[in-house]
Amino acid sequence: MRIDIVSLFPEFVAQCAAFGVVGRAVERGLLSVHGFNPRDYAEGNYRRVDDRPFGGGPGMVMLIDPLRASLRAAREAAPGPARVVYMSPQGAPLTQAKVRELAGRERLILLCGRYEGIDERLIRAEVDEEISIGDYVLSGGELAAAVIVDAVARLREGVLGDAESAVQDSFEDGLLDCPHYTRPVEHDLGTVPEVLMSGNHAEIAKWRRMQSLGRTWQRRPDLLDEAALSKADRKLLEAYRAALEA
Ligand SMILES: Nc1nonc1C(=O)NC1CCNCC1
């Protein structure tokens, strides 16, 4: 998989692909991440990439042509179609389902804005979809792009080993994750739930599912509305709630 990031700070790109899971995926050739800087495609002595907004108001807007030229360079840097994603608070909220969809593609181009944003005509002409990582305002789209790179990379075949499998991750089944414990068994902060040391894998799976369901009900009931709960799930959730009230 190739991900091109159009950004005024290409060194940021290098960093987001240099550590942990993503860094290992790049080393193993499972993923490549490349930066394209609109300033390299800007003309004039000052290589302008932004200008004042028509209609007045604070801040600056990124110019069409340097962005368009950097997008063209990214497209032409490798074969095959690329999905162009603009990171923006005006975009659709990023969800694990969207991450899974993006992870199924061979090429992504992530467009990172700075300042007030980019000229709307460039969005209409070049962007396939806008994605937001949350309802807040960052100073640049680069952090949002890094979130996409990380979340997508870990779903690519061969990136995560068994020990880190994404299958049991939060949100993979639309629910929050269950609590996790490791050594020591006894600690002044508490002890490990006995079921986790029982060796009974069916009981452990049941306990974990109940905890995921219960946590989701308590912290993110909106996710429960979306999740297709089985009859067994509903029984587990009832048991969780009964235990709280006992
Ligand atoms: N939230 C966000 N999800 O994706 N991008 C986001 C963001 O805040 N972008 C900034 C918006 C203001 N201009 C600079 C970029």
The ligand as a MOL file (V3000), in Angstrom:
LIG
                    3D

  0  0  0     0  0            999 V3000
M  V30 BEGIN CTAB
M  V30 COUNTS 15 16 0 0 0
M  V30 BEGIN ATOM
M  V30 1 N -10.5020 18.0780 13.1480 0
M  V30 2 C -9.8870 17.7390 11.9690 0
M  V30 3 N -10.0110 16.5380 11.3590 0
M  V30 4 O -9.2860 16.5760 10.2430 0
M  V30 5 N -8.6650 17.7760 10.0990 0
M  V30 6 C -9.0380 18.5200 11.1580 0
M  V30 7 C -8.5900 19.9130 11.4090 0
M  V30 8 O -8.8410 20.4540 12.4790 0
M  V30 9 N -7.9420 20.5210 10.4010 0
M  V30 10 C -7.4960 21.9330 10.4990 0
M  V30 11 C -8.6870 22.8360 10.2990 0
M  V30 12 C -8.2290 24.2920 10.2740 0
M  V30 13 N -7.1940 24.4670 9.2570 0
M  V30 14 C -6.0300 23.6270 9.4740 0
M  V30 15 C -6.4120 22.1680 9.4750 0
M  V30 END ATOM
M  V30 BEGIN BOND
M  V30 1 1 1 2
M  V30 2 2 2 3
M  V30 3 1 2 6
M  V30 4 1 3 4
M  V30 5 1 4 5
M  V30 6 2 5 6
M  V30 7 1 6 7
M  V30 8 2 7 8
M  V30 9 1 7 9
M  V30 10 1 9 10
M  V30 11 1 10 11
M  V30 12 1 10 15
M  V30 13 1 11 12
M  V30 14 1 12 13
M  V30 15 1 13 14
M  V30 16 1 14 15
M  V30 END BOND
M  V30 END CTAB
M  END
